[in-house]
Amino acid sequence: MSQPQQLRDESDFDQLPDNIPISATIADIEEKKGFIDYFRFVVEVKTKGGSKYLIYRRYREFFSLHQTLESKYSPDDPDRPGPNNCVLPPLPGKIYIGNKKEIAENRIPELNTYMKRLLGLPTWLLLDDTLRMFFYQTEQDSQHAPRALRRLRPPTRKVKTVKEPKMDLFSSPRAEAMFDFRGNGKAELNLKRGEVIFLLRRVNADWLEGTVNNQTGIFPESFVKIIKPLPESDSEGEGGGHTYSCLRCFLLTPSGVETRDVCVQEALTIQPTYSELVSRMRNVFKVDDIALNYRDPEGDLIRLLDDEDVQLMIKEGRRQQGRVQRPVNQFPWELHVSMASDLSVYGSEP
């Protein structure tokens, strides 16, 4: 007799391993700014042994879990379930249009109810490998620092701080730009190598806010050399630190070349899909009818058509890594964006 069959009675709950999840509650949502921006749920999991930990899951992971469990355990006739069947709780459906943050916030009570009912099903179901892996704390989960956990913490009053009078500029915290940086949007500064930026505060583990050429904005710390650091009180940042990587992009037009540095909350080892890159570049340059390209070692422009081309571009970029001096968090491959109908960028037209 299999182990799930031996644990069908409620009295057999005591036989479950201590690391089996028995309850889960969403503590917060966090925005992940990758090549595609999305929100994920911060879930506090409690196990039979009394331990607690946090996991980070997207809605599509809930959806995949539900589909897998349905294929395994849902009876053909809900009124006549078999010995290895059970009726699963309903999962809130997909939403294709709307504000992503509002959608995520509105899903919290529904997903909490779903997890409560799911973990309240017969004890033998809790041993399912797919279910256990969903609630298992991965290494990536354990290394991530939560930003707020609003739903686990009582509300607190904000304490108004009084800023000290401005110091003389040349005794102020400042940094020197070691690489050019082209900001993506009004919030980000444009930097030229050699410029001095006066530092205002640390945004998080990777980004600083500062002033240069009468402009104030944020920029990645990896592009500058700190001359005088911020005071410790201004260096703590807000929330948990994130790892950002920057992608150098070029928009090729008849009037010239526009350069952007697009920073995403992804590791340098990420391999985005072709569709993710197209979507991101359309958003960055506000142009729809585009083609994506990269330059081969000979300097020729090669058009990307699918995921295999993207993998080839990344492989070629990594092979050339070290030949060009870059910030430590800049991708070794670059994107050249052209108009889809403009074949002149390839040197000759058919």
N, C-alpha and C positions, 0 to 999 in steps of 0.2 A: 504494500500500500504506500502511495506517495506521501511525502510530508504534508502538502496542502490538504490531502484528504484526512490525515490524522488530526488536523487542527480545526475541524469544522465547528466544534462546540465552543461556546463562549468561555467555558472553563479552561480551554486550552490556550487562552490569551497569555497565561503565565509562561507557556513554553516558547513564546516568541523571543528571538534574540533581543538584547538590550538596545541595539542600534536601529531597530525598526521604527520609522516615523509614526507617531500616533496623532499629532496635531500640527497644523501649519497656519500661520496668519501673515497677511501682507503688512509689512511695517512701513513701506514707502514705495515710491516709484523714482527711478533715476533715468535721465536722458543719456543715451549713448550716441555720441557724435562720431560716427564712422563715415564710410563712403556713402552709406544710407543712414540717416538719423532715425532713431527709434527709442521707445521707452521700454524699460524692463522693470519687473516687479522685484522688490527686495522682500524675501519671504523668511520669516523666523520659523524654524522647524524645531519641534520638541520630540525626543525619542522616548521609547519605553523605559530606557535606563535613566531618564531624567536630564540628559544633556540637551543643550540648546545651541543652535548655530544658524547662520544666515546663508541663504542661497539666492542667486540672481537668475530669473527666468523671464523670457519673452512670452507673449501670448501664443505665438506659433508653437512654442514648446509645450504649453498646456494643450493646444489643439492636437499636436502629434501624439502626446500621451493618451489623450481621450480616444483618438482613432485606433491606436494599437490595442487599448484595453477593450474597446468595443468589438474589434475583430476577434479577440480571444474569448470574451466572456458574455457578450450580450446574447440572450436567447432569441431564437427565431420567433417564438411566441412569448411575449412578456408575461402572459397570464399562466404559462406553463413552463417555467424555467427548469432546466435539467440540473443534475447534481454538480456540474462544473460551470454553471451559469449564474449570473446575478444581474440585476437591473442597475445600470450606472446612473449617477445623478446627471442632470442636463448641464452642458457647458455653454456659457454665453457665446453667441455666434460671432462670426467675423463681421467687421465694419470696415467698409472700403473708403468712405468719404467722411471728412470731419477733422477737427483739430486733434492731433495725436495725443497731446497731454490730457485734454478733456476726455477723450476716449479711454485712456489708461486709468484716469481717476474714477470714471464712472464704472469701470469694470471691477474695481477693488471689492465692493461688497458681494458682487456675484461670484467672483473667484474665491473669496473667503468661504462662502456657502458651499461652493463646489468642493473645495478641499476638505471641509469639515465632513460633508456627506461621504466623500470618497474614502477618507481614512476611517469612517465609521462603518464601512461595509464588513462582511464576514472576515474573520481574522486570517483565513487562508489566502485571501486576496492580497494582504499586506506583504506576503512573501514573493509576490510577482517581481521578477527582475527589472522589468521596465518601470514599474512604480517605484521600486527602491532606488534605481539609478536617477530618476527624476528628482527625488528628495535628498539624494546623497550630496554632501558638500564636496565639490571638486577642489583641486588645488587652487584653481583660478578663483573660486568662490572665497576660499579661506584667505587669499592674499589681498582681496579687495577691501578697502575701508569704506563703510557706508557713510553717506553724506549727512543725513539728517535723522532718519527713522522717526518721522513725525508722528506716526500712529502708535509708537511705543513710549513716547516721552510726553510728560505733562506740559501744557503751555507755559512759557516763561515770559516775563516782561523784558523788553529790550532796554538796555541801559545806554543812555545817550553819553557819548564820549566827547570831550572838548579837545579839539585839535590845538597843538602847540603852534606858536607863531612860526612862520617860515624862516628857515635859516638862510644864510648866504648860499648862493647857488653852488659855489665851488667847495663848500663844506657839506653839501647835500649828497645823499646816496646817488650814485650814477654808474653808468655802464657804457662801454664802447662797442659799437656794432662791428662784428668780425666778418659778417656776410651781408649781402643785400637781402632784404626781405620785402616782398610785395604783399601787403595785407589784403585779405579777402573780406571786404565790407567796411563800413564806416567805423566799426569798433576797433579795428586793427590798424596799427601804425605801419607806414612805409619807412623802411630803414635803408640807408646806404652805408656801405662799409666805411668805417672811420668816424661816423657821426657819434656824438656823445648824447646819451639819453639820460635825463634826470628821472630817477625812480620814485614812484609814488607809493606803490604797495605791491605785495605778492598776491596774485589771483589764486593760484594753486601751485602744485609741485612743479609745473612746467612753464607757467605763464606769469609775466610781470606787467604792471601798468606803469607807464611813464610819459614823459613829455619831450618832444623834439620838434624844432622848427615851428613852435607855437601850436603844435598839434598834440592832443592827448589821446592815448589809446593803449591797447594791449599788444604784446608781442611775445614770441617764444624765447625763453631764457637761453636756449642752446645757440641762438644766433648772436649772442653778445658776450663780452668779457666784463665781469663785474669789477669796477674800479674801487667803489666804496659801497659795501652792502647796506641793505636796509636794516634799521634797528630790529632787534629780535621780535618786538611786539608787532611789527608790520610784516614779518616774514612767515607768520603762521598760515596765512591763506584762509580760504573759506571752504569748509567741508574737506572731504578726502581728496588726496591728490590723484590725478589721472595721468596716464602716459599718452602723450600726443606725438604723432609723426607728421612730417610736412612733405607735401608733394609739390615739386616745381612744375608748373603748367605754362604753356605758351598758346596764345590764340593768334593764329596766322590769318591776317586780313590783307586786302590790297593796299590798305593805308599804312600797314606796319605790323609789328609784333607786340602784343600785350602780355605781360608776365604776371603771374599770380603764384603765391605760395599758399596752398590749401592744406590746412592742418586738420587732421582727423584723429579721433580717439581710438587708434589702432596701433598694433605693434608693427615694427618694420618688416616682420616676416609674413604679414597678411597677404593673401592673394585674392584681391577683389575680382568679382565677375565682370564681364564685358558690360552687361546691362547696368551694374552699379556705377561703373566709371562714366558711362554715357549720361546717366541720370545726374550724377554729381557735376559733370562739366556743363551740362545744360543749365543747372542751377547757378553755377559760378559765373558763367559768362553771359547768362540770360539770352541764349541763342538755342533754338531747337534743331535746326537742320545742320548738324555737325558730323564730322568724321574724326575719329581718334587715330593718332599716329605716334610712332616713336622713331628715333634715329638709330640706325645700325652702326657698327664700328666704323664703317666707311663714310658715315655722315648722310647716307641716303634716308629719305623719309619713307617709312613702311606703314601702310594703313592696317589698322586692327579691324577684324571682322567678327571674331568670336572669342570664346574663353581660351581656346588653344593659343590664339595669337597673343592674348594677354600673358599667359604663362611663359611664352617664348620671350616676350619683352622683358618680363621680370627676371628670367634666367639670364638674359643677355646683360641686363643692368647690373646684376650681382657679379657677373663675370668681369665687368669693367670696374667694379668697386675698388677704390683706392687710387685710381688714376686721376680722379678729380677731388679736390679738397671740398668737403661738405660739412655742414653741422652734423653732430652725432645722431640726431633724430630725423634726418632727411632721407627719404627713399632714394636708393641708388638708381632708380629709373625715373624718367620724365615723360610727361604727356605733351604732345603737340596737337592742338585742336585746330582743325581747318573747316571751312564750309564744305558740306558734302558734295556740292556740285563743282567745286573749284579743284580741277585737276592740275592746274599750273604749278601747284606747290610741289609736285613730284618731278619737276624739271622738264617734263614734256607731256603733251596731250595726245591722245590717240587720234 
